[in-house]
Amino acid sequence: MRLIRFVSLMVIAFLACLMADAQSVIVENKLDSVSIPIGKRMGITLEVTADKGKKVELPKYDSLQQIIPGVEYLSSTKPDTQYVNEGKRMVLKKKYYITSYDSALYYLPAMEVKVDGKAYKAKHLALKVVTFDIDSSNAKIFPNKPVMSPPFMWSEWSLMIWLSLIVVLVGIVLLYVIIRLKDNKPIIRRIKFKQHIAPHKMAMSKINHIKEEKIWQSEDSKEYYTQLTDTLRQYIKERYGFNATEMTTDEIIQHLQEVNDDEAIKELRELFETADLVKFAKYSTLINENDQNLVNAIEYINQTKVEEEVKAQPEEIVVEEQHSKEIKRVLLALTIITTIILVCVVGYLAYRMVYIMM
């Protein structure tokens, strides 16, 4: 008898625990309507009642996920929590929206909720999806409409257009920098302009320098005649356009006979012949002879000069400065970083293009 009473008490206690647990968590669900037209949205309200502080996990669905074949999940609201029994109990409500495009009677599976890891199920629901009655006798059939291109929206393309322009400009600059570094040339070229000086002015400037240095009075006649004849050769080259600096005395005189008078050529010939004797035959000249040749050179220049009214075009001189090793390292590092950024931007543009076109 005692054994029977003990077993009975245990059974009663177990059933009481089950009833208490069942009462502590209540899961209910209901449809907004038992039937909907095909393609219309329907709401399912899920309500969970549990003790305050319990961890409640509500069902989750992916967009357009089929709950059962023929019924699709659309969206859901955020859970709404209320407290009852002086704050000891909480009630969670959430609405799920579904739809269907096939007319039929659907038997929806029970929605499962987890409270502190333990599963609780609501009741099964039945949903009827009905179609429309169409009067085909009065129906008008229209041909298919052509495919419409989406309208151009500046907000979608503006970022891509500006980034593309920046990529092109940066790419051009980057290519230029890479080529200059590869050829060991400066990135920025500085250009100076050298003003053109008339041939007779340049020659007279050099002769004045010879006079100021008094080279003709020194014992080194070779140095004096070398500078004097070099000045005259350069003047003749720029004045008449033939390369007098690379010609012999006879060749220079032969060319000048076509443009000069015999008197000017005679004095110039004597000057060049004297200079050849001094430079190549160790001929010694007197100071007055040196003075006369200097005067002859000045007279020849004055007789043959041409006064330029204006504007000889300035001559461009490109000044190229070699980079130090430190600057080259900095430029190389910046080039590599810029290339990486450029590749990332191009990849992003390609991704955006594909995303918009799809």
Backbone hydrogen bonds, N-H to C=O, Kabsch-Sander energy under -0.5 kcal/mol:
donor,donor_aa,acceptor,acceptor_aa,energy
5,R,1,M,-2.4
6,F,2,R,-2.3
7,V,3,L,-2.4
8,S,4,I,-2.2
9,L,5,R,-2.4
10,M,6,F,-2.2
11,V,7,V,-2.3
12,I,8,S,-2.6
13,A,9,L,-2.4
14,F,10,M,-2.4
15,L,11,V,-2.6
16,A,12,I,-2.1
17,C,13,A,-2.0
18,L,14,F,-2.3
19,M,15,L,-2.4
20,A,16,A,-2.3
21,D,17,C,-2.7
22,A,18,L,-2.6
23,Q,19,M,-1.9
24,S,20,A,-1.4
25,V,21,D,-1.2
26,I,49,T,-2.5
28,E,47,E,-2.8
30,K,45,T,-1.6
32,D,43,G,-2.0
36,I,128,K,-2.3
38,I,130,V,-2.1
39,G,100,S,-3.3
40,K,37,P,-1.9
42,M,98,I,-3.0
44,I,96,Y,-3.2
45,T,30,K,-2.6
45,T,43,G,-0.5
46,L,44,I,-0.6
46,L,94,K,-3.1
47,E,28,E,-3.3
48,V,92,L,-2.6
49,T,26,I,-2.9
50,A,90,M,-2.3
52,K,88,K,-2.8
54,K,51,D,-1.6
56,V,54,K,-0.7
57,E,114,K,-3.4
58,L,56,V,-0.6
64,L,73,Y,-1.9
65,Q,62,D,-2.1
67,I,65,Q,-0.6
67,I,71,V,-1.7
68,I,71,V,-0.9
71,V,68,I,-2.5
72,E,99,T,-2.6
73,Y,65,Q,-3.2
74,L,97,Y,-3.1
75,S,97,Y,-0.9
77,T,95,K,-2.2
80,D,93,K,-2.9
82,Q,91,V,-2.3
84,V,89,R,-2.4
88,K,84,V,-0.6
88,K,85,N,-1.5
89,R,84,V,-2.3
90,M,50,A,-3.2
91,V,82,Q,-3.4
92,L,48,V,-3.0
93,K,80,D,-2.4
94,K,46,L,-2.1
96,Y,44,I,-2.8
97,Y,75,S,-3.0
98,I,42,M,-3.1
99,T,72,E,-1.9
101,Y,70,G,-0.5
104,A,129,V,-0.9
106,Y,104,A,-0.6
106,Y,127,L,-3.8
108,L,106,Y,-0.7
108,L,125,L,-2.9
113,V,120,Y,-3.6
114,K,57,E,-2.2
115,V,118,K,-2.9
116,D,55,K,-3.3
116,D,114,K,-0.5
118,K,115,V,-1.8
120,Y,113,V,-3.4
122,A,111,M,-2.5
125,L,108,L,-1.4
127,L,106,Y,-2.9
128,K,34,V,-2.3
129,V,104,A,-3.1
129,V,127,L,-0.5
130,V,36,I,-2.3
130,V,128,K,-0.6
134,I,132,F,-0.6
136,S,134,I,-1.2
138,N,135,D,-1.0
142,F,140,K,-0.6
154,W,152,F,-0.5
156,E,153,M,-1.2
157,W,153,M,-1.3
158,S,154,W,-2.9
161,I,157,W,-2.6
162,W,158,S,-2.6
163,L,159,L,-2.5
164,S,160,M,-2.3
165,L,161,I,-2.2
166,I,162,W,-2.3
167,V,163,L,-2.7
168,V,164,S,-2.3
169,L,165,L,-2.4
170,V,166,I,-3.1
171,G,167,V,-2.5
172,I,168,V,-2.2
173,V,169,L,-2.3
174,L,170,V,-2.8
175,L,171,G,-2.5
176,Y,172,I,-2.3
177,V,173,V,-2.6
178,I,174,L,-2.5
179,I,175,L,-2.3
180,R,176,Y,-2.4
181,L,177,V,-2.6
182,K,178,I,-2.5
183,D,179,I,-2.1
184,N,181,L,-1.1
185,K,180,R,-3.1
190,R,319,V,-1.2
192,K,317,I,-2.4
194,K,192,K,-0.6
194,K,315,E,-2.7
195,Q,193,F,-0.7
202,M,198,A,-2.3
203,A,199,P,-2.4
204,M,200,H,-2.5
205,S,201,K,-2.1
206,K,202,M,-1.8
207,I,203,A,-2.3
208,N,204,M,-2.5
209,H,205,S,-1.6
210,I,206,K,-2.0
211,K,207,I,-2.4
212,E,208,N,-2.6
213,E,209,H,-2.0
214,K,210,I,-0.8
215,I,210,I,-1.5
217,Q,214,K,-0.9
218,S,215,I,-1.5
221,S,219,E,-1.6
224,Y,220,D,-1.2
225,Y,221,S,-2.7
226,T,222,K,-2.2
227,Q,223,E,-2.1
228,L,224,Y,-2.1
229,T,225,Y,-2.6
230,D,226,T,-2.1
231,T,227,Q,-1.9
232,L,228,L,-2.0
233,R,229,T,-3.0
234,Q,230,D,-2.3
235,Y,231,T,-2.0
236,I,232,L,-2.8
237,K,233,R,-2.4
238,E,234,Q,-2.2
239,R,235,Y,-2.7
240,Y,236,I,-2.8
241,G,236,I,-0.5
241,G,237,K,-1.7
244,A,242,F,-2.1
246,E,243,N,-1.1
247,M,244,A,-1.3
252,I,248,T,-2.2
253,I,249,T,-2.5
254,Q,250,D,-2.3
255,H,251,E,-1.9
256,L,252,I,-2.3
257,Q,253,I,-1.7
258,E,255,H,-1.0
259,V,256,L,-1.7
260,N,256,L,-2.9
265,I,261,D,-1.9
266,K,262,D,-2.3
267,E,263,E,-1.7
268,L,264,A,-1.8
269,R,265,I,-2.9
270,E,266,K,-2.1
271,L,267,E,-1.9
272,F,268,L,-2.4
273,E,269,R,-2.6
274,T,270,E,-2.3
275,A,271,L,-2.2
276,D,272,F,-2.3
277,L,273,E,-2.1
278,V,274,T,-2.4
279,K,275,A,-2.5
280,F,276,D,-2.5
281,A,276,D,-0.5
281,A,277,L,-1.8
283,Y,277,L,-1.8
290,N,286,L,-2.0
291,D,287,I,-2.3
292,Q,288,N,-2.1
293,N,289,E,-2.1
294,L,290,N,-1.9
295,V,291,D,-2.2
296,N,292,Q,-2.8
297,A,293,N,-2.1
298,I,294,L,-1.9
299,E,295,V,-2.7
300,Y,296,N,-2.4
301,I,297,A,-1.9
302,N,298,I,-2.4
303,Q,299,E,-2.4
304,T,300,Y,-1.7
305,K,301,I,-1.3
308,E,306,V,-0.6
309,E,307,E,-0.6
315,E,194,K,-2.5
316,E,314,P,-0.5
317,I,192,K,-2.4
319,V,190,R,-2.7
319,V,317,I,-0.5
320,E,318,V,-0.7
321,E,319,V,-0.5
328,K,324,S,-2.0
329,R,325,K,-2.1
330,V,326,E,-2.1
331,L,327,I,-2.6
332,L,328,K,-2.6
333,A,329,R,-2.6
334,L,330,V,-2.6
335,T,331,L,-2.2
336,I,332,L,-2.2
337,I,333,A,-2.5
338,T,334,L,-2.6
339,T,335,T,-2.2
340,I,336,I,-2.2
341,I,337,I,-2.4
342,L,338,T,-2.5
343,V,339,T,-2.4
344,C,340,I,-2.2
345,V,341,I,-2.4
346,V,342,L,-2.4
347,G,343,V,-2.3
348,Y,344,C,-2.4
349,L,345,V,-2.5
350,A,346,V,-2.3
351,Y,347,G,-2.3
352,R,348,Y,-2.7
353,M,349,L,-2.4
354,V,350,A,-2.3
355,Y,351,Y,-2.5
356,I,352,R,-2.6
357,M,353,M,-2.2
358,M,354,V,-1.5
